[in-house]
Amino acid sequence: MKYKVKNSSDFEKTLEIQIDLKDLEEFKEDAIKKIGSQLKVKGFRPGKIPSNIVEREVGEEYINEEAVELYLPENLFQILKDEEISPATRPAIKDIKKKKSSFDVEVLITLWPKISKLPKLNQSIEVESIKPTPEEIDQQIERVKSQFAEVSNTDRPAKSGDYVLINLTTSKNNNEIKDFTYSDYLYEVGSGTLIGNLDSKLEGVSSGAIIKFTDNIPQINEENVEVTVLVKEVREKILPELTDEWVSETTEFTDINELKSELEKNIENIKKQQVASQYQAGLTTKLIEEADIKLPEQLVIAEMDSILQNFMSELDQNNIKLEDYFKITGLTEEALRDDLNKQASRNLSMVLILDKVIEDFEIKLDDNDKSLIEQHMESHDKDKDEVENATHRLNLEAESLRNKAMLHVLKNGISVDKNGEKVYLQDVYNQDSETGEEE
């Protein structure tokens, strides 16, 4: 095998490979088997067609071309390794020409573009405050009180937060749906846990009322279901009075102040996680805008395809067809394609920024990172060939390095609220780092 490497553009290289026919001999048998498994010949089952019949049906040239495609992966991998070329996408065979004693093959290699200079990392990003508001604290206190509330029958109409004792029956085409029929069911008005329109139908009705309406019930995949509800009782919550004594006797805290202090910490921790995501998204957007990276078209197309495959897999897991998704969301194919393009461009731009961070700040994998990768590789599919395993390892190493680079970026940025006061998020990223090390 002989080859030449030519620069096609800033983002592409072309490999011109000459493969001698004698080098293909050991791959021809596998090529015939592969072709035979897909070939239909009267009198033979697929995969059971003799080699001479396969050769007669498709011709030697076709078999040789198939052998070329089987020959290339491992040898192409070795060329890329020797030439220190890191393709951004799967190399594409552009042309195969038959010569007297060889095949001339052209392979297009799309390269990762590089950025010459990092955008400023210590960007200020405005985020929401993580300080709990009095209203948020009051809501949490009410939730605590509600856990210990008593219920009592009332003659007044039901309102949100009340409990109602109901008999609920459903039917379609005059046939009762037994899987969605309940007797003496205690339901909290406003919880939205049974049927979409049930809460609005129950508010304002008193015990003894009979309600009838039609609704969809996704839980049993039924539409236009006839629903009948008999309200047997309306029960109101009676919340305990918030006192130091009640707090001490009922909870793990000694008084109201200690309870409020703990609730404030909990609210702040929850808000901190949410604000950390907001900060990361804002910082990522600003860095990408300032970097202004031009991406190879083939690279964007490959990333779009990867995102689309993951999306289609999610739809399939939820038994949703793409055409139904368009109907539900109101999106068009063009809008989806535009969104995929934006996602792909954003993902790739950030990868390039992170790779530049890795280079400029000399970020390396530590012993723990390497150990985690080894553990993963040990559990990886042992049937994969050498090329696939090596590629998988390289991807894991790149992902680990980029995760470390992302932490570096986040720690260098500055998160501030609308008043310009710094919002401390450092412990979120320290925790992410520690979690990554533990896993």
C-alpha positions in Angstrom: 0.0 0.0 0.0 1.2 3.5 -0.9 -0.4 6.8 -0.1 -0.1 10.6 -0.3 -1.6 13.2 1.9 -2.8 16.4 0.2 -4.3 19.6 1.7 -7.7 20.3 0.1 -8.7 23.3 2.2 -8.2 24.8 5.7 -10.5 22.1 7.1 -9.9 19.1 4.8 -7.2 16.7 3.6 -7.4 14.1 0.9 -5.7 10.8 1.2 -4.7 9.2 -2.1 -4.2 5.5 -1.4 -2.9 2.9 -3.8 -3.9 -0.7 -2.8 -2.3 -3.6 -4.6 -4.7 -6.4 -5.7 -2.6 -9.0 -3.8 -3.2 -7.0 -0.6 -7.0 -7.6 -1.0 -6.8 -11.4 -1.3 -7.3 -12.0 2.5 -10.4 -9.7 2.4 -12.1 -11.1 -0.6 -13.5 -14.1 1.2 -15.2 -11.8 3.8 -16.4 -9.6 1.0 -18.1 -12.5 -0.7 -19.7 -13.6 2.6 -21.0 -10.1 3.2 -22.4 -9.8 -0.4 -23.8 -13.3 -0.2 -25.7 -12.4 3.0 -27.6 -9.7 1.1 -27.9 -11.3 -2.2 -31.1 -13.0 -3.4 -30.6 -16.0 -5.7 -33.4 -18.4 -6.6 -32.8 -21.7 -5.0 -30.5 -20.5 -2.3 -31.1 -19.0 1.2 -29.3 -15.6 1.9 -25.9 -16.4 3.5 -25.9 -19.9 2.1 -24.9 -19.0 -1.5 -21.7 -20.6 -2.7 -18.8 -18.3 -3.5 -18.7 -19.1 -7.2 -22.4 -18.3 -7.5 -21.8 -14.9 -5.7 -18.9 -14.2 -8.1 -21.0 -15.1 -11.1 -23.9 -12.9 -10.0 -22.0 -9.7 -9.0 -18.7 -9.9 -10.8 -15.1 -9.8 -9.6 -14.8 -6.0 -9.8 -17.7 -5.5 -7.4 -16.2 -8.1 -5.0 -12.9 -6.2 -5.1 -14.5 -2.9 -4.3 -16.2 -4.5 -1.3 -12.9 -5.9 -0.3 -11.4 -2.4 -0.5 -14.0 -1.2 2.0 -13.2 -4.0 4.3 -9.4 -3.4 3.9 -9.5 0.4 4.5 -10.6 0.9 8.2 -7.7 -0.7 10.0 -5.1 0.6 7.4 -6.7 4.0 7.3 -6.5 4.2 11.1 -2.8 3.4 10.9 -2.2 6.1 8.3 -4.0 8.7 10.4 -2.0 7.6 13.5 1.3 7.7 11.6 0.6 11.1 10.0 -0.8 12.4 13.4 -4.1 13.4 11.7 -7.2 13.7 13.9 -10.3 13.6 11.8 -13.4 15.4 13.1 -15.8 13.0 11.3 -15.7 9.5 9.9 -13.4 9.6 6.8 -15.4 9.4 3.5 -14.5 7.4 0.5 -14.8 9.9 -2.4 -13.6 7.7 -5.3 -12.4 4.2 -6.2 -10.7 3.6 -9.5 -9.6 0.2 -10.8 -6.1 0.1 -12.3 -4.3 -2.9 -13.9 -2.9 -4.3 -10.7 -4.2 -1.9 -8.0 -7.1 0.2 -6.8 -6.6 4.0 -6.4 -8.8 5.3 -3.6 -9.5 8.9 -2.6 -10.5 9.5 1.0 -11.7 12.8 2.3 -10.7 13.7 5.9 -12.5 16.5 7.6 -10.4 18.1 10.3 -11.2 19.9 13.5 -10.8 23.6 13.0 -8.7 25.5 15.6 -9.1 28.9 17.2 -6.0 31.0 17.4 -7.0 33.0 20.5 -9.4 32.3 23.4 -12.2 34.8 24.1 -11.9 36.5 27.5 -12.8 33.9 30.2 -13.5 36.2 33.1 -16.9 37.3 31.7 -19.6 38.7 34.0 -22.9 36.9 33.5 -26.1 38.3 35.1 -28.1 35.6 36.9 -31.0 35.4 39.3 -30.3 35.9 43.0 -30.1 32.7 45.1 -31.2 34.5 48.3 -34.6 33.1 49.4 -37.5 35.6 49.3 -39.9 35.9 52.3 -42.6 34.4 50.1 -40.5 31.3 49.3 -39.8 30.8 53.0 -43.5 31.2 53.8 -44.4 28.6 51.1 -42.0 26.1 52.6 -43.4 26.7 56.1 -46.9 26.1 54.8 -45.7 22.9 53.2 -44.2 21.7 56.5 -47.5 22.6 58.3 -49.5 20.9 55.6 -47.7 17.6 56.3 -49.1 17.6 59.8 -52.5 19.1 58.9 -55.7 17.5 60.1 -58.8 17.2 57.9 -62.4 17.9 58.8 -65.7 17.7 56.9 -67.1 21.0 55.8 -70.4 22.1 54.3 -68.9 24.8 52.1 -68.0 24.2 48.4 -64.7 22.7 47.6 -61.7 24.9 46.8 -58.0 24.2 45.8 -56.2 22.5 48.7 -59.3 20.7 50.0 -59.8 17.0 49.9 -62.9 15.4 48.4 -64.1 11.9 48.8 -65.4 10.8 45.4 -66.7 7.9 43.3 -65.3 8.3 39.8 -66.4 6.3 36.8 -65.3 6.5 33.2 -66.8 5.1 30.0 -66.5 5.2 26.2 -69.2 4.3 23.8 -71.4 3.3 26.8 -68.8 0.8 27.9 -67.3 1.2 31.4 -63.5 1.5 31.6 -62.9 -0.6 34.7 -59.1 0.3 34.8 -60.0 3.9 35.5 -62.9 3.6 37.9 -62.5 4.5 41.6 -64.7 4.2 44.7 -64.2 6.2 47.9 -61.2 7.9 46.5 -59.7 10.7 48.6 -58.6 13.4 46.1 -56.8 16.6 46.7 -58.3 19.4 44.7 -55.6 21.2 42.7 -53.2 18.3 42.6 -53.8 17.5 38.9 -53.1 13.8 39.5 -56.0 12.1 37.8 -57.7 13.9 34.9 -56.8 17.2 33.3 -60.0 19.0 33.8 -61.0 17.4 37.1 -59.7 20.1 39.3 -61.6 22.9 37.5 -64.8 20.8 37.7 -64.5 20.2 41.4 -63.8 23.7 42.5 -67.0 25.3 43.8 -69.1 22.1 44.2 -70.5 20.8 47.5 -71.0 17.3 48.8 -73.7 15.4 47.0 -72.9 17.0 43.6 -72.7 14.8 40.5 -70.4 16.1 37.8 -70.3 14.8 34.2 -67.8 15.9 31.5 -65.7 14.6 28.6 -61.9 14.5 28.8 -58.8 12.7 27.4 -57.0 10.3 29.7 -53.3 9.8 28.5 -52.6 7.2 31.3 -54.8 4.7 29.4 -54.3 6.2 25.9 -57.9 7.1 25.6 -59.5 10.3 24.2 -63.0 11.7 24.5 -63.8 9.7 27.6 -67.1 10.3 29.5 -66.3 11.0 33.2 -68.9 10.9 36.0 -67.9 12.0 39.5 -70.0 11.8 42.7 -68.7 14.1 45.4 -69.5 12.3 48.7 -67.6 14.6 51.1 -65.6 17.8 51.1 -62.9 17.9 53.7 -60.8 21.0 54.6 -57.3 21.1 55.9 -56.8 22.4 59.4 -53.2 23.6 59.6 -51.4 23.7 63.0 -50.4 27.0 64.5 -46.8 27.8 64.0 -45.2 28.2 67.5 -41.8 27.3 69.0 -43.6 24.7 71.0 -45.2 23.0 68.0 -41.9 23.1 66.0 -40.0 21.5 69.0 -42.6 18.8 69.5 -43.3 18.0 65.9 -40.0 18.5 64.0 -36.3 17.9 64.5 -35.8 21.7 65.2 -35.9 23.5 68.5 -37.8 26.6 67.5 -39.2 28.7 64.5 -35.9 30.5 63.9 -34.0 27.2 63.5 -36.6 25.8 61.2 -36.5 29.0 59.1 -32.7 28.9 59.0 -32.8 25.3 57.7 -35.5 26.1 55.1 -33.4 29.1 53.9 -30.4 26.8 53.3 -32.5 24.2 51.5 -34.1 26.9 49.2 -30.7 28.5 48.5 -29.2 25.1 47.6 -32.0 24.4 45.1 -31.9 27.8 43.6 -28.1 27.6 43.4 -28.3 24.5 41.2 -30.9 26.3 38.9 -28.8 29.5 38.8 -25.6 27.5 38.0 -27.3 26.1 34.9 -28.4 29.6 33.9 -24.9 30.9 34.5 -23.3 28.1 32.4 -25.7 28.7 29.5 -25.1 32.5 29.6 -21.3 32.2 29.8 -21.3 29.6 27.0 -23.4 31.9 24.8 -21.1 34.9 25.4 -17.9 32.9 24.7 -19.3 31.5 21.5 -20.4 34.9 20.3 -17.0 36.4 21.0 -15.0 33.5 19.4 -17.0 33.9 16.1 -15.9 30.4 14.8 -16.3 29.3 11.2 -17.1 25.6 11.1 -16.7 23.1 8.3 -20.0 22.2 6.7 -19.4 18.4 6.9 -18.6 18.7 10.6 -21.9 20.6 11.3 -23.8 18.0 9.2 -22.3 15.1 11.1 -23.1 16.7 14.5 -26.7 17.5 13.3 -27.1 13.8 12.4 -25.8 12.7 15.8 -28.3 15.0 17.6 -31.1 13.9 15.3 -30.4 10.2 16.0 -30.5 10.8 19.8 -33.7 12.7 19.4 -35.3 10.0 17.3 -34.3 7.4 19.8 -36.0 9.4 22.6 -39.2 9.6 20.5 -39.0 5.9 19.8 -38.6 5.1 23.6 -41.8 7.2 24.2 -43.7 5.6 21.3 -44.0 8.9 19.5 -43.8 9.1 15.7 -42.0 12.1 14.2 -45.1 13.2 12.3 -47.1 13.1 15.6 -44.3 15.2 17.3 -44.8 17.8 14.6 -48.5 17.9 15.2 -48.1 18.2 19.0 -45.5 20.9 18.9 -46.6 22.8 15.8 -43.0 22.6 14.5 -42.2 22.0 10.8 -39.3 20.0 9.3 -37.6 23.2 8.3 -37.9 24.6 11.9 -36.5 21.3 13.3 -33.6 21.4 10.8 -32.8 25.0 11.7 -32.9 24.1 15.4 -30.6 21.1 14.8 -28.2 23.4 12.9 -28.1 25.9 15.8 -27.6 23.1 18.4 -24.8 21.5 16.3 -23.0 24.8 15.7 -23.2 25.7 19.4 -22.0 22.3 20.5 -19.0 22.3 18.1 -18.0 25.9 18.9 -17.9 25.1 22.6 -15.8 22.0 21.9 -13.2 24.1 20.0 -13.1 26.7 22.8 -12.6 23.9 25.4 -9.9 22.3 23.3 -8.1 25.7 23.2 -8.5 26.0 27.0 -6.9 22.5 27.4 -4.0 23.6 25.2 -3.4 27.1 26.7 -3.7 26.0 30.3 -2.1 22.6 29.8 -4.9 20.6 31.3 -4.1 17.0 31.8 -5.8 13.8 32.9 -4.8 12.8 36.4 -4.3 9.3 37.7 -8.0 9.2 38.9 -9.2 10.2 35.4 -7.1 7.5 33.8 -8.3 4.9 36.3 -12.0 5.7 35.6 -11.3 5.3 31.8 -9.6 2.0 32.4 -12.5 0.8 34.5 -14.9 1.8 31.7 -12.8 0.1 29.0 -12.7 -3.1 31.0 -16.5 -3.2 31.0 -16.7 -2.2 27.3 -17.8 -4.6 24.7 -14.9 -7.1 24.3 -16.1 -8.1 20.8 -15.2 -4.6 19.4 -12.2 -4.6 17.1 -8.9 -2.8 17.9 -9.9 0.3 15.8 -13.2 0.7 17.6 -11.7 0.2 21.0 -8.9 2.7 20.3 -11.4 5.2 19.0 -13.7 4.7 22.0 -10.8 5.3 24.4 -9.7 8.5 22.6 -13.3 9.8 22.8 -13.4 9.0 26.6 -10.1 10.8 27.1 -11.3 13.8 25.1 -14.6 14.0 27.0 -12.8 13.9 30.3 -10.4 16.6 29.3 -13.2 18.8 28.1 -15.1 18.3 31.3 -12.1 19.5 33.3 -11.7 22.5 30.8 -15.4 23.4 31.3 -14.9 23.5 35.1 -11.9 25.8 34.5 -14.1 28.1 32.4 -16.9 28.2 34.9 -14.6 29.0 37.8 -13.0 31.9 35.8 -16.3 33.5 34.9 -18.2 35.8 37.3 -21.8 35.4 38.2 -23.6 38.5 39.4 -27.3 39.4 40.2 -29.2 42.3 38.7 -27.7 44.6 41.5 -24.2 43.7 40.4 -23.6 41.6 43.6 -21.5 38.4 43.1 -23.5 35.2 43.3 -21.4 32.5 44.8 -21.6 29.3 42.8 -18.1 27.9 43.4 -19.3 25.1 45.7 -21.6 23.8 43.0 -18.6 23.3 40.6 -16.4 21.9 43.4 -19.2 19.5 44.2 -19.4 18.5 40.5 -15.7 17.9 40.4 -15.8 15.8 43.6 -18.8 13.8 42.3 -16.9 13.1 39.1 -14.0 11.8 41.1 -16.1 9.6 43.2 -18.1 8.0 40.4 
